[in-house]
């Protein structure tokens, strides 16, 4: 009855094996698979990542803008010339010409506020570049962890197939000599077909994980990257320690805080620019009977335009930056607490499976196999024990993956770039 109930599902898995196996093989041959360590993946990603290149370009722009903010305005020179024609007898005709020079002057307060605003903008760009590097490192680590887990999943599936093949051959020998029922062989064949379908699926997952690692690293031309070595253990700080230092260590919070500082400096700049526009100048001119030297001083009068609109916009940006900083701090603190909770649960699951459940499942499989060989138990007990062992091993892989992923995210919040 149980074998008949599982028949359609097993048939679908067998069809999946026939469909996916050639595709997986084709993908494996489509691109070259190179082995890479986590350190090499991080180093290569920092060199090839377009996101990081964009963040560095923004940093270069902010550095150039800082130099621009400290530049002095250039003077201007103008000249003129012509011919004077007299309409009265007492005025001499002749050439007339002159030259003038003007130099804009900046208020020290305006210049200082603009320089401070450019410094704040540079600090925002620096924090943004650090945040981009942190997120890139987390993305590469996640992809590397996924590729490692996929390889382990494939190893479990291969081991399951090999184990069931040995069980099937043992049952076949018993059936051939008339010591076992043919139903046991059919059950073993059914389990083997399912295991091969699981192996095909694991190979497909492995191919996708290797392609994902290549994309995270930024490998040009596609291809796959195979993780070289296991994912290293993460040394995470204590939750309360990181919680207290999150405002200083997290680059996104730092970016928001620097953005608030820039908004305040921009507001200060707009207030001082109400009195901007000073200038001095001099003009010299010569006429047939006259020579003049004039000095000029330009003083702005904020009578009609007191920059209330610009000041209001800058003030609103300050309020928005304050709200964004508060929201980001609150959101990241909540995310940090959630990640630590999930990380502890995953650690407990890994410890429980490794120290107890896995050993018990292996012991139960050995006992069921011995009992079957001695004729005390049927093949169903052996197959059930094998399924239980495989399920526990898959649970272990899932728990390890969750533990590594939450650890990677905690490192991202802590601003770890290595």
C-alpha positions in Angstrom: 0.0 0.0 0.0 2.8 2.4 1.0 4.8 1.6 -2.1 1.8 2.2 -4.4 1.1 5.6 -2.7 4.6 6.7 -3.3 4.6 5.5 -6.9 3.4 8.7 -8.7 5.7 10.9 -6.7 8.7 8.7 -7.4 7.7 8.6 -11.1 7.8 12.3 -11.2 11.2 12.4 -9.5 12.5 9.9 -12.0 11.3 12.0 -14.9 12.9 15.0 -13.2 16.2 13.0 -13.1 16.0 12.3 -16.9 15.2 16.0 -17.6 17.6 17.7 -15.3 20.7 15.4 -15.6 21.5 16.3 -19.2 20.9 20.0 -18.4 23.2 19.9 -15.4 25.9 18.2 -17.5 25.5 20.8 -20.2 25.8 23.6 -17.7 28.9 22.0 -16.2 30.6 21.9 -19.6 29.3 25.4 -20.6 31.8 27.3 -18.5 35.1 26.6 -16.8 34.9 25.8 -13.1 37.8 27.3 -11.1 38.4 26.7 -7.5 38.7 29.8 -5.3 39.2 30.4 -1.6 37.1 32.9 0.4 40.1 35.3 0.7 40.7 35.2 -3.1 37.0 35.7 -3.7 36.9 38.8 -1.5 40.0 40.2 -3.1 38.8 39.6 -6.6 35.4 41.1 -5.9 37.0 44.3 -4.5 38.9 44.6 -7.8 36.0 43.8 -10.2 32.8 44.9 -8.5 31.0 47.7 -10.5 29.1 48.7 -7.3 32.4 49.3 -5.4 33.8 51.1 -8.5 30.8 53.4 -8.5 31.2 54.2 -4.8 34.9 55.0 -5.3 34.0 57.2 -8.2 31.6 59.1 -5.9 34.3 59.4 -3.4 36.6 60.9 -6.0 33.9 63.3 -7.0 33.4 64.5 -3.4 37.2 65.0 -3.1 37.2 67.1 -6.2 34.1 69.0 -5.0 36.1 69.7 -1.7 38.9 71.3 -3.8 36.3 73.3 -5.8 34.7 74.7 -2.6 38.1 76.1 -1.6 38.9 77.8 -4.8 39.0 81.6 -5.0 36.9 83.5 -7.6 38.8 84.7 -10.6 39.2 88.5 -11.3 37.9 89.9 -14.6 39.4 92.5 -16.9 37.6 94.6 -19.5 38.9 97.3 -21.8 37.4 99.7 -24.3 38.5 102.2 -26.9 37.1 104.5 -29.5 37.2 107.9 -31.2 35.9 111.0 -29.6 34.2 113.5 -31.9 33.4 116.9 -30.5 30.2 118.8 -31.0 31.5 121.8 -29.3 34.5 123.9 -30.2 36.0 123.8 -26.7 36.3 120.0 -26.8 39.2 118.3 -28.5 38.6 115.3 -30.7 40.8 112.2 -30.5 41.2 108.7 -29.3 39.7 107.5 -26.0 40.4 104.2 -24.3 40.5 102.6 -20.9 40.8 99.4 -18.9 39.1 98.1 -15.8 39.5 95.2 -13.4 37.0 93.6 -11.0 37.6 91.1 -8.2 34.7 89.4 -6.5 35.1 89.1 -2.8 33.6 86.3 -0.6 32.4 86.8 2.9 34.6 84.7 5.2 31.5 83.2 6.7 30.2 82.1 3.3 33.6 80.7 2.4 33.9 78.9 5.7 30.4 77.4 5.5 31.0 76.2 2.0 34.2 74.5 3.0 32.6 72.8 6.0 29.7 71.6 3.8 32.2 70.1 1.3 34.1 68.4 4.1 30.8 66.9 5.3 29.9 65.8 1.8 33.3 64.1 1.6 32.6 62.3 4.9 29.3 61.1 3.5 31.0 59.7 0.4 33.7 58.0 2.5 31.0 56.3 4.7 29.1 55.3 1.5 32.3 53.7 0.1 32.8 51.8 3.3 29.2 50.7 3.3 29.5 49.5 -0.3 32.6 47.5 0.6 30.9 46.0 3.7 27.8 44.9 1.6 30.0 43.5 -1.1 31.9 41.4 1.4 28.7 40.1 2.9 27.3 39.2 -0.6 30.5 37.3 -1.5 30.4 35.5 1.8 26.8 34.5 1.4 27.5 33.2 -2.1 30.6 31.3 -0.9 28.6 29.8 2.0 25.8 28.7 -0.4 28.3 27.1 -2.7 29.8 25.2 0.2 26.4 24.0 1.4 25.5 23.0 -2.2 28.6 20.8 -2.4 27.8 19.2 1.0 24.2 18.6 -0.2 25.5 16.9 -3.3 27.9 14.8 -1.2 24.9 13.7 1.0 22.9 12.8 -2.1 25.8 10.8 -3.6 26.3 8.9 -0.4 22.6 8.1 -0.2 22.7 6.8 -3.8 25.7 4.7 -3.1 24.2 3.3 0.1 20.9 2.4 -1.6 22.7 0.8 -4.5 24.5 -1.5 -2.0 21.3 -2.2 -0.3 19.6 -3.0 -3.6 22.4 -5.4 -4.6 22.2 -7.2 -1.3 18.4 -7.6 -1.7 18.9 -8.7 -5.3 21.2 -11.5 -4.2 18.7 -12.7 -1.6 15.9 -12.6 -4.2 18.0 -14.5 -6.7 18.6 -17.3 -4.3 15.0 -17.3 -3.1 15.8 -16.0 0.4 13.9 -12.7 0.0 10.6 -11.5 -1.4 10.5 -9.6 -4.7 8.6 -6.8 -3.0 11.7 -5.9 -1.0 13.6 -5.4 -4.3 10.8 -3.2 -5.7 10.9 -1.1 -2.6 14.7 -0.7 -2.8 14.4 0.2 -6.5 11.8 2.8 -5.7 14.0 4.4 -3.0 17.0 4.3 -5.3 15.1 6.2 -8.0 14.1 8.8 -5.5 17.7 9.1 -4.3 18.9 9.6 -7.9 16.3 12.3 -8.5 17.5 14.0 -5.3 21.1 13.8 -6.6 20.1 15.4 -9.9 18.4 18.2 -8.0 21.5 18.6 -5.8 23.7 18.9 -8.9 21.4 21.6 -10.3 21.5 23.5 -7.0 25.3 23.2 -7.0 25.5 24.6 -10.5 23.3 27.6 -9.6 25.4 28.1 -6.4 28.7 28.1 -8.3 27.2 30.5 -10.9 26.0 32.7 -8.0 29.5 32.8 -6.5 30.9 33.9 -9.9 28.3 36.6 -10.2 29.1 37.8 -6.6 32.8 37.9 -7.3 32.2 39.7 -10.6 33.8 37.2 -12.9 33.7 38.6 -16.5 32.4 36.3 -19.2 30.2 34.1 -16.9 31.5 30.7 -15.9 31.4 29.1 -12.5 33.5 29.3 -9.3 33.9 26.3 -7.0 34.6 27.1 -3.3 38.1 25.9 -2.3 37.8 24.9 1.4 35.1 25.1 4.0 33.5 28.3 5.2 35.6 29.6 8.1 34.0 30.1 11.5 33.0 33.6 12.4 34.2 35.4 15.5 31.2 37.5 16.4 31.2 40.2 19.1 28.7 39.9 22.0 25.3 41.2 21.3 25.3 44.0 23.9 28.8 45.0 22.9 27.8 45.4 19.3 24.5 47.0 20.2 26.3 49.7 22.2 28.8 50.4 19.4 26.5 50.0 16.4 26.2 53.7 15.9 30.0 54.0 15.4 30.7 50.7 13.6 27.8 50.5 11.1 28.7 52.3 7.9 25.0 53.0 7.0 24.4 54.7 10.3 27.6 56.6 9.9 26.6 57.7 6.4 23.2 59.0 7.7 24.9 60.8 10.6 27.4 62.4 8.1 24.5 63.3 5.9 22.8 65.1 8.8 26.0 67.0 9.4 26.2 68.0 5.7 22.5 69.2 5.8 23.3 71.4 8.8 26.3 72.9 7.0 24.2 73.5 3.9 21.6 75.3 6.0 24.4 77.5 7.6 25.7 78.2 4.1 22.3 79.4 2.8 21.9 81.7 5.8 25.3 83.3 5.2 24.8 83.7 1.5 22.2 86.4 2.1 25.1 88.8 2.4 27.2 87.2 -0.4 28.3 89.2 -3.5 30.9 91.7 -2.4 33.4 92.9 -4.9 36.0 95.6 -5.6 37.1 97.1 -8.9 39.2 99.8 -10.6 39.0 101.6 -13.9 41.4 103.7 -15.7 40.5 105.7 -18.8 42.1 108.4 -21.0 40.5 110.9 -23.3 42.1 113.7 -25.3 41.8 116.2 -22.5 41.2 113.9 -19.5 42.6 110.9 -17.6 40.6 109.1 -14.9 41.2 106.5 -12.2 38.1 105.2 -10.5 37.8 102.7 -7.6 34.6 100.8 -7.0 33.1 98.7 -4.1 30.1 96.4 -4.5 28.0 95.7 -1.4 25.0 93.4 -1.6 21.7 94.7 -0.1 19.3 91.8 0.7 16.3 94.0 0.4 14.0 91.9 -1.8 15.6 88.4 -1.9 16.5 87.3 1.6 16.8 83.7 0.5 13.9 82.5 2.6 13.0 79.8 0.1 16.6 78.4 0.0 16.8 78.6 3.8 13.5 76.8 4.2 14.5 74.0 1.8 17.8 73.5 3.6 16.0 73.5 7.0 13.6 70.8 5.7 16.5 68.7 4.6 18.0 68.9 8.1 14.7 67.7 9.6 14.5 64.9 7.0 18.1 63.8 7.7 17.4 63.7 11.4 14.4 61.5 10.9 16.3 59.2 8.5 19.1 58.8 11.0 16.7 57.9 13.8 14.8 55.5 11.6 18.0 53.8 10.4 19.3 53.4 14.0 16.0 51.9 15.2 15.7 49.6 12.2 19.3 48.3 12.4 19.0 47.7 16.2 15.8 45.6 15.6 17.6 43.7 12.8 20.6 43.1 15.0 18.4 41.6 17.8 16.6 39.4 15.3 19.8 38.2 13.8 21.4 37.3 17.1 18.2 35.4 18.1 18.2 33.4 14.9 21.9 32.8 15.2 21.6 31.4 18.7 18.7 29.1 17.6 20.8 27.8 14.6 23.8 27.2 16.9 21.6 25.2 19.3 20.2 23.1 16.4 23.7 22.4 15.0 25.0 21.4 18.4 21.9 19.2 19.1 22.1 17.4 15.7 25.9 16.9 15.8 26.1 15.6 19.4 22.9 13.6 19.6 20.5 13.1 16.7 23.1 12.3 14.0 24.8 9.7 16.1 21.5 8.1 17.1 20.3 8.0 13.5 23.5 6.3 12.4 23.2 3.8 15.3 19.6 3.1 14.3 20.6 2.5 10.7 23.3 0.0 11.7 20.9 -1.8 14.0 18.2 -2.0 11.4 20.7 -3.3 8.8 22.0 -6.0 11.2 18.4 -7.0 12.1 17.5 -7.2 8.4 20.5 -9.3 7.5 19.6 -11.7 10.4 16.0 -11.9 9.3 14.6 -10.2 12.4 13.4 -7.1 10.6 12.1 -6.3 7.1 13.6 -4.0 4.5 11.1 -1.2 5.4 12.9 -0.7 8.7 16.2 -0.3 6.9 14.8 2.2 4.4 13.0 4.2 7.1 16.3 4.4 9.0 18.1 5.6 5.9 15.5 8.3 5.2 15.7 9.4 8.8 19.4 9.7 8.6 19.3 11.6 5.4 16.6 14.0 6.8 18.7 14.7 9.9 21.8 15.4 7.7 19.8 17.8 5.6 18.5 19.5 8.7 22.2 19.8 9.8 23.1 21.5 6.5 20.1 23.9 6.8 21.0 24.8 10.4 24.7 25.4 9.4 23.6 27.5 6.5 21.3 29.6 8.8 24.1 30.0 11.4 26.5 31.2 8.7 24.1 33.5 7.0 23.0 35.2 10.2 26.7 35.5 11.3 27.5 37.1 7.9 24.6 39.6 8.4 25.8 40.4 11.9 29.3 41.1 10.5 27.7 43.4 7.9 26.0 45.4 10.6 29.3 45.6 12.5 31.0 47.0 9.4 33.3 44.1 8.8 34.9 44.3 5.3 37.1 41.2 5.4 
